[in-house]
Amino acid sequence: MAVTVLNERAIGALGGSSGGGATATKETIGLPLVQNIAPIDMPVSAPQSAAIAASVAAVNAAMPATLNALKSDVAKAANSANKRVFIVPSGTDAAPSLNAACADAIAAGVFHVEIAPGSYNLATPWIVDPRLQIQAIGRVVLTPSGPTDSAIVRIGSTAHTSFDNTCHGEFVGFTLNGRTGQADIGIDIGDSNATPKNVGAGYTIRKCFFTAFKYGFRYLNNIWLVKQDSNFYFQNNVDVVVTSNVNAGENLNFSACVFGNATEQSVLLKGGYGVGMSFTQCSFDYALSGFLFDGSDQTVNCTDCHFEFDTSTTYVRQTAGKTNNSFSISGGVYVNS
């Protein structure tokens, strides 16, 4: 389609040749109004306005899913025969996606899962199969967003009760932030089943940070030979609690961990017969109370540890009626202030 562009001179000539009338100009035929109109001034009908608003809403609604799909594609591109990578989805509960990613890894025979940097809200528990090596890449923050008095991470699977690969499992590098004043629990390991079985013997937790929990870490039944290395507990009500009563509790080992400013106890032992805990080169600082034996026949050994607390603190206590408990210290530094 040919388009003729008329400049002012051509318009004048056109007007002059139209029968001798007045010369036409931009002003007389209204061209300035056409040329100077802005898009915002253009009239839009109500149906057009509604259609535009609906289109914008549809784009906004699709963005989280589109972003998650993009993240998933990026993660899949990083996967290999030896590992799976998971990237945080948008939303209030990342647990279903985390659980699905772990199940996918196990189904593929891949026992190493990497979690990309981000903040993960957990309204339901993240169930960790004890065969998995789970590694936080960069800063990965886990925060509860669901009911209180429940662990946001549960290590132990009722679907897996044999010993294969369990001793290779580990949980590494996570920051776990509780909600101040709430009865949140950081990590549970084991289960509440009274039937003896294996749900994670030999598991390792290292380089994790726990704060603002009712219990930072809780030991349940059917768990033993658990290792904690270079973890940092800070301002929890109770840093570590042992409630084990069945097929559990022996050789719970801690190395180079920090237990700081607990508002109740650094370590609470509520378990049954045979619980044994060892602390090597750990630091215990300014808890309201250090160790409380709230069960019987339990043993704690501390080697080359640092103890720093107020002179009014009774650092090792035993509940009335509990018996046959043992607490020993070898080496280390003791500071009263």
Salt bridges, closest charged atoms under 4 A:
ASP104 OD2 - ARG84 NE 3.53
GLU114 OE1 - LYS83 NZ 3.41
GLU114 OE2 - HIS112 NE2 3.33
ASP129 OD1 - ARG131 NE 2.94
ASP149 OD1 - LYS214 NZ 3.27
ASP164 OD1 - HIS160 NE2 3.83
GLU170 OE1 - ARG206 NE 3.06
ASP184 OD1 - ARG179 NH2 2.82
ASP188 OD1 - ARG218 NE 2.77
ASP191 OD2 - LYS197 NZ 3.46
ASP285 OD1 - HIS306 NE2 3.98
ASP294 OD2 - LYS270 NZ 2.85
GLU308 OE1 - HIS306 NE2 2.99
